[in-house]
Every structure is written in C-alpha cells, then in structure tokens.
Amino acid sequence: MGLPQPPDLGASALPPGTYSGQVVVVTGGGTGLGKAIATEFARLGAAVAIWSRKEEHRAAGLAAVEATGARGMATECDIRKPEAVAGAFDAVEKELGLPDVLVNNAAGNFPAPAEDLSPNGWRVVVDIVLNGTFYCSREFGRRHIAAGTPGSIINVGASYSWTGGPGFSHSAASKAGVKNMTETLAVEWGPYGIRINGLVPGLFPHEDETADIRSTPGRGVNEDMRAPAGRVGYPRELGWAATYLASPYAAYVSGHTMVVDGANWQRRAMTNPEFTPIRDQMGKGPFEM
C-alpha cells in the first residue's frame, strides 16, 4: 500500500497570508525543486526573488511565482562570487525590501568515480554548494544582525551528508559541510533572532533534472519502489516542508535538518546484496591515468 498520496497542488497546511509582507530569496529557484519551493512561498503571500545565473531559468521561476498572483523579481547571481551575492541582495532590498527568508537551494552535481574527478570538477561543485551557501548566508546574516531584525535560512541538503555518497564525493563532501554549517550558524546567530535549518529531499523526479543526473544508472526505472513509502515525492511536498520550517509555527526549530524522503535513507537490508564497485555500476572500464 505504501504512504498515502499528498493533498492536491495548491493546498497548504499554513494559513493563507502566512508570508504576506515578507520577502523570500530562493537561489536556483528557476527550476525543479527550487521552483517548487519558491511557488509555495508565493502561494502564502510572499514576494519572491529568484536567483540564477541563467536567464531562461530566472524567467521560468518568475513566471511560476507570478502565476500565483504574488509579486516576484528575477536577479542574476553567481553565488560563487561574494561580490555578486552582495549585489543581488542590494537589488532585492532596493526593489522588495530586506529578505526575511533565504533558501539556499542552488547546487551543482554530476556522477563520477572520485579517481576520475578533475580538480576543476571538484572545485566547481564545492564552490557552488558549500562556498555559495556560506556567501549567501553570511550576507543575509550580516544584514539582519546590523538591522536588528530576525530572519530564517533554509539550506537544501542531501542524505549522504550522513552516509557518504559513492559516485558523488564532491557533492557529498560539500553537503556534509553545509549540514555542519547549518548547525554552527544556528548557535552563533540564535541570539540575533536568526534561525537556520536544513531540508533534505529524497527522490523527487521533475522535468528540470539535468542530463548528468538523468544518466545515473537506474534513474527513472521503477522509482516508486525505491523507497519504503512505495512512491516518489512530489515537488510540492518539499515546498510545504520549506514553508513550515521558515514560518512562525517553527519559531523554536533551529539547527535541525528535516528529511523528506519517505524514510528511504534509513532503510537497511537484513542481508546486504553483493557489492558492486562504483565504476561497474556506472558501466565504466578500468581506470587509466
């Protein structure tokens, strides 16, 4: 039977207008799960700023936000560059006001055995996922600390922060750093009224998945049976979790990482199957220098 289906798209557990008068920034908010998160904040009355390097992604995110009737803006930002982050915050603050909520969703990832990873491949993922999350969080935190106003940060993570991620060493290491940063900043910035929480998605198929991710062996095959829930997640379910974590109803929740994956990451087999090395799983031949 598995877990029940969620409410229909457009439903919410929070009262209408929960985010009226508030400003939310979603990095990487023009595609996939970031767009779903941005849309749910917009449904609850927030003005939402979509940050992305790519114009077409910004346009798609802005269209989704405005389709709810909410106010939105699209801002070009390369979160790997601290000066670009500061400029993007300036632009949002000028047009919409100081952001009340920051969702650090932007990421980069592709499958690769560690021995095949180039220094540049490693650096790009770490720069986006770990450094970019810090640059955005730092700018958000500094502005709220200086203004004496509360705020909320949500860092989108991954379950391999706990377990390791064979085939994704660059992303797993970066996401582990983000989880630790979430817990560290929650303590440091709690006295200033700033909450920081993590949000870990499970398997949420969506139309914006990159070719690299879609090419992961087994992706798209019998996915409903890959979790104890008996089904994959719907992007709106992650959006609902994000809007709860940043809401006044979670005012005492900080330093926590919420996993939304149908209990998938905790599952264990009574008897482990035979181990297949990552190179074999990916259909790669013997390693050559």
C-alpha positions, 0 to 999 in steps of 0.5 A: 500500500505504501504512504498515502498520496499528498493533498492536491497542488495548491493546498497548504497546511499554513494559513493563507497570508502566512508570508504576506509582507515578507520577502523570500530569496530562493537561489536556483529557484528557476527550476525543479525543486527550487521552483517548487519551493519558491511557488509555495512561498508565493502561494502564502503571500510572499514576494519572491526573488529568484536567483540564477545565473541563467536567464531562461531559468530566472524567467521560468521561476518568475513566471511560476511565482507570478502565476500565483498572483504574488509579486516576484523579481528575477536577479542574476547571481553567481553565488560563487562570487561574494561580490555578486551575492552582495549585489543581488541582495542590494537589488532585492532590498532596493526593489522588495525590501530586506529578505526575511527568508533565504533558501539556499537551494542552488547546487551543482552535481554530476556522477563520477568515480572520485579517481576520475574527478578533475580538480576543476570538477571538484572545485566547481561543485564545492564552490557552488554548494558549500562556498555559495551557501556560506556567501549567501548566508553570511550576507543575509546574516550580516544584514539582519544582525546590523538591522536588528531584525530576525530572519530564517535560512533554509539550506537544501541538503542531501542524505549522504551528508550522513552516509557518504555518497559513492559516485558523488564525493564532491557533492557529498563532501560539500553537503556534509559541510553545509549540514555542519554549517547549518548547525554552527550558524544556528548557535552563533546567530540564535541570539540575533533572532536568526534561525537556520535549518536544513531540508533534505529531499529524497527522490523527487523526479521533475522535468528540470533534472539535468542530463548528468543526473538523468544518466545515473544508472537506474534513474527513472526505472521503477522509482516508486519502489525505491523507497519504503513509502512505495512512491516518489515525492512530489515537488510540492511536498518539499515546498510545504516542508520549506514553508513550515520550517521558515514560518512562525509555527517553527519559531523554536526549530533551529539547527535541525535538518528535516528529511523528506524522503519517505524514510528511504535513507534509513532503510537497511537490508537484513542481508546486504546484496553483493557489492558492486564497485562504483565504476561497474555500476556506472558501466565504466572500464578500468581506470587509466591515468 
